[in-house]
């Protein structure tokens, strides 16, 4: 799945798209990856502090899945 992000980055570099479009494409690609690398986990909010019980449960479940 990280290959998808790399492909998007290559397309963006070739076409010289503006930064706003590039960021939008990268964020869209994050929906389809499962956190194979530490950088992807951080991008998906690994260090975000949960503010509700629902977010806390989701963060705990995600951390268990990544291990």
C-alpha positions as CSV (number, residue, x, y, z in Angstrom):
1,X,0.0,0.0,0.0
2,X,2.9,2.3,0.5
3,X,3.5,1.8,-3.2
4,X,0.3,3.7,-3.9
5,X,1.7,6.7,-2.1
6,X,5.0,6.5,-3.9
7,X,3.1,6.3,-7.2
8,X,1.1,9.4,-6.4
9,X,4.2,11.2,-5.5
10,X,5.8,10.3,-8.8
11,X,2.8,11.5,-10.7
12,X,2.8,14.7,-8.8
13,X,6.5,15.3,-9.5
14,X,6.1,14.6,-13.2
15,X,3.1,16.8,-13.6
16,X,4.2,19.7,-11.3
17,X,0.8,19.9,-9.6
18,X,0.4,22.5,-6.9
19,X,1.0,21.8,-3.3
20,X,-2.7,21.8,-2.3
21,X,-3.6,19.0,-4.9
22,X,-0.5,17.0,-3.9
23,X,-1.4,17.1,-0.2
24,X,-5.0,16.1,-1.0
25,X,-3.8,13.1,-3.1
26,X,-1.5,12.0,-0.3
27,X,-4.2,12.2,2.3
28,X,-6.6,10.4,0.1
29,X,-4.0,7.6,-0.3
30,X,-3.6,7.2,3.4
31,X,-7.2,5.8,3.6
32,X,-6.0,2.7,1.8
33,X,-2.9,1.8,3.8
34,X,-2.7,-0.1,7.0
35,X,0.3,1.5,8.6
36,X,3.1,-0.7,7.2
37,X,5.8,1.9,8.1
38,X,6.4,4.1,11.0
39,X,6.0,7.2,8.8
40,X,2.5,6.1,7.7
41,X,1.5,5.5,11.3
42,X,2.6,9.0,12.3
43,X,0.8,10.5,9.3
44,X,-2.4,8.7,10.3
45,X,-2.2,10.2,13.9
46,X,-0.2,7.8,16.0
47,X,0.7,10.5,18.5
48,X,-2.7,12.3,18.6
49,X,-4.1,12.3,22.1
50,X,-7.7,11.0,22.2
51,X,-10.2,13.5,23.6
52,X,-13.2,11.1,23.9
53,X,-13.7,7.5,25.1
54,X,-14.5,6.5,21.5
55,X,-11.3,8.0,20.2
56,X,-9.4,6.3,23.1
57,X,-10.8,2.9,22.2
58,X,-10.1,3.4,18.5
59,X,-6.5,4.5,19.3
60,X,-6.0,1.5,21.6
61,X,-7.4,-0.9,19.0
62,X,-5.2,0.6,16.3
63,X,-2.0,0.3,18.5
64,X,-2.8,-3.4,19.2
65,X,-3.3,-4.0,15.5
66,X,0.0,-2.4,14.5
67,X,2.0,-4.6,17.0
